[in-house]
Amino acid sequence: MNTRSTLLLAAQLATLMFVSPAGAQDKAASPSPTNGTLATVNGKAIPQTKLELLVRERIAQGQQDSPELRSFLKQELINREVIQQESLRRGLDKNADVQVQLDMMRQGVLVAAFLQDHLRRNQPNDTALKSEYERIKAQQGDKEYRARHILVKTEEEAKDALSQIAKGVKFEAVASEKSLDTGSKGNGGDLNWAPPARYVKPFADALTKLKKGETTKAPVQTQFGWHVIQLQDERPLKMPSFDEAKNQLVQMMSQQALQKVVADLRSKAKITE
């Protein structure tokens, strides 16, 4: 195992290292105040705020705040401080790999803090959410289609596939043999139900012109290659209500906001590669 792998493993073990429940019992069974000193190790104070941070993390993971949990985590913090002091005494903080990892951990904390702060300041309101919902609803249309397709590299290959289908070979069999779309070829080219907006424009345009059971008479070209498309069925599209979609919209718009702020920061930064 190389030095970096060893350090990473040690860091993982450190986060998992807890004292046994028997050793975690502390005389102060009730939660400590939210400020002040939790304990001291060789004269070095462990602030109460560290315990509060760990407690919040555990609550976020589904655990309940309790005197037992706080006592347990207090002992973990003491163990960490004891080990940290010994690491410093041995000069391990001077190790080049350790310094890089410490820098990356600090960077990660600051990145997470920035992203959380940005999201907190830029939560989409109901007006913005409803506007996005209506935009998506209009874009999706009022129908969805169940299609099969065969994707090949060249127009000649697509014409050959059409020729085989015209001779009576089942579409599914040709798709399973020839299609380059690994996600659908195992199902005979079946793409399941989807609105036209899910597909690139040339594909969607060809699909919506077909009648149930029809196959495109000529190959359809997209940036992915050449397609032979068959419409299996169509039905009215049932959109989820705004309330049903709201949480997903918040996540989507928040992600878009984060991507935008990162792109803006990059555009203003002087980057040399």
Summary of the structure (lengths in Angstrom):
residues: 273
radius of gyration: 29.5
end to end distance: 31.3
largest distance: 87.9
contacts: 687
relative contact order: 0.09
helix: 58%
strand: 15%
